Amino acid sequence: MNNATHSAGLTFMLAAHEGIAKSVGDRERSAALNELLMSAVRLKMGFSPDDMPRLAVLGMRTCVGVFRPADERFYAQGCISGGTYARMWEKAAGVKPFKAALAGAAGDIKQDSRVATGLAVLLEGDDSDDLLPRHEGRQVWWVTSVNWANDTINLSRYRLRPDSRYPFTKNDPPAKRLTLSRCEWESRMAEVSATMGNGSKAA
C-alpha cells in the first residue's frame, strides 16, 4: 500500500483494518472499526472527496457485528466536528448539505454549521409557552430527520420539564414539529443571520 496516494483518514482506516489480527472476532472487529472511524472524523483527519468507495470496501455486516462507513451517524459527527468527512459523504450520497446559521450538539453551538439528525438548531420566533426552550433569545429545535430525496428537513421541539430549565434536552414526545423545504430552510437561516449583526447567510 502506497500511503502517499491516500488521504490521511483513508490511510488510517486501511492500516487499522489490515492491522487487526485475523483471530479477532467480528463483534470486536466491528466495534473497533466503528470507534476508529468515529475518532478519525472527530479528530478531523483528512478525507478526499472520492474516498468513500475505498472506505465502503472495509464495511462488514454479520450476525454479531456491523460496520457501515457511510452511516449517517458518522456524517452527524462530521457536521459537529468539521473537517472533510462530511463533504466526502455528501459527494458519495449525491446530496447538498443543509447548513444552519447557528447549530450544534447540545450547548456547543457554532455558526455556519452543517446539520444532520440529532443536532440542535436555533431559529427566530416568539413563544407563548414558557416551557418551550430558548437559547440566547432563539428557539431551540432538533433535527429529527433529513429527507434527501425530497430535499426537506424535519425538526422537532421539546418542552422543558418544570424542574429543569436547561434548553438542550429532549423530554417526552415532541411538542411541535416542523418540515421545511430547502427554500424555506434558507429563508429561516437568513432570519437568524440578520439578527446576528453580520447580515450574512449560511450557504
N, C-alpha and C positions, 0 to 999 in steps of 0.2 A: 504494500500500500504506500503510495507516494503522498505524504501528508501535504506537500506543497500545492497539490491540486484540489484540496478540500478546504472548506471553511473551518474555523476553529470549532464551532459547535458540532458539525458533522464528524470531524476528526475525533473529537472527544467521544461521541456516541459509538463510532465504529470501533475505536480502541476498547471501549468498555464492553461492547458486545463480543469482541474477539477474546478479551481478557478473562471473561467469566468462565470458570472451569466447566468442562462438559459434564462433570459429575454433579453440578448444581441442579437441583430440581426446578421444574417450571414455575412453581409458586415463588421460590426465592429469586429466580432469574427475572420473572416479570416484575416483581416488586422492586428489584434493584434497577431495572431499566426505567421504570416509571419514575423512581426517585431521582435517577441521574439526569433524565431529560428535564424534569421539573427544575432541578438545580441549574442545569445549563441555561434554561430560559430565565430563571430568576436572577442568575448572575450575568445575564446579558452577553453570553457567548455569541459570537457572530455566526449567523447562518446566511447562506447565499439564497437568492430568490428561487433557484432551481433545485434546492437540496431535498425537498420533500420526497421525491421518488426514491432516492437513496435511503432516506430515513425509514420510509414505509417498508422497505425490504427487511428491516430489523423487527418489524411487528410480529406479534405472536398471539394466538388465541387457543388456549387449551381449556380443559375442564377445571384446572386449578389456577390458571394464570392468564392474564390478558395484558398486552402492551400495544396501544394504538398511538403511534407518534403524531397522528393528525387529530387526536381527540381534542374537543373544544375546551377542555379544562387547561390544556397547555396554552391554547390561544388566549384564554382568560388571563392566565399568569403573564403572558406576553403583553397583554394590554395594561396590566398593573405595573410590570417592571420596566417596560420599554424595551429597547433593543430591536433585533431584526427577525426574531422568530415569527412575530405576528405578520410581518409583510410577506414572509415566505408562505405562511399558512394561507393568507388571502390569495396569493397568486395560485397556489395549488387548488384552492377551492373555487377560484374564479369569481371572487366577490370583492366589493368595495367596502371598506370599513365604515362603521358608524363612529364618528368622533364627537365627543362631548366637550363643551366649554369648560365644565367642571365635573369630574367624576373620579372614582377610585374605589379602593377596598376599605370598607368601614370608614374611619375618620381620616385616612390618608388620601385627601382629595388633591388632584392635580389638574392643571389646565391643559386644554387641547389633548385629551386622552382618548384613545380607542376604548370602546366599551364592548363587553360580552356578558353572557349570562352570569348573574351573581354579583355584578358590580353596582355600586350606588351612583346615582346621577342626581345633580341638583338642577331644579327648574324654578323659574319665576312663577309667582301666583299667590293669591290670597287664600286664607282658610278661615272658616267659621268654627271649625272644630279644633280646640287647642291640644287635642291628643294626637293630631296628625303631625309627624315630626318635621322640624325645620333645622337647618344648619346655616348659621350666619345670614339669617333672613330669607333663605331659599328653601323650597320644598325638597324633601328627601324622597326619592323614588329608587326602585331597584329594577334592574333589567332581569326579567324572568325568562325571556327567550328572544332570539333574533330569527326571523323567517327570511332567510337569504333568498329563497325562491321568489317570494312576493315583495322583497325589499321593504319589509316593515319591521318594527321593533316593538316589543311588548314590555310594558312597565307595570309594576305593582307598588302600592303604598300601604304601609302597615301602621296601625295605630300604636301609640305608646301605651304602656300599662301605667296606671296611676302612680305606682310606686317607683317608676323609673322614667327619667327624662333624657336618657342617652338616645340621641336620634338615630343611630345606626344599628338598630335592632329590627328583627323581623319576627314579630309575635303574632300567633294566631293566623286566621285566614286574612287575605288582603282586604283592606278597607276600600281601596279604589284600584281600578285597573285602567290602563290607557294603551291604545295601539296607535302608533304613529307611522305614516308613510315617510319615506326619506325626505320628501319636500317639507312635510310638517315638522319632522325632527330638526331639519336645518333651520327652520323658522324659529323653533323653540330655542335652539342654541344661539341664534342671533340675539334673541331677547336677553339671554344670560350674559353674553359677551358685552352687550350695550351697558349693562349695569356694573360691569367690572371696571369701567372707566377707560378702557382702551379702544372700544368700538370694534375690536377685531372679531372675526367669526371663525369658529372651528371648522376647518375644511377637510 
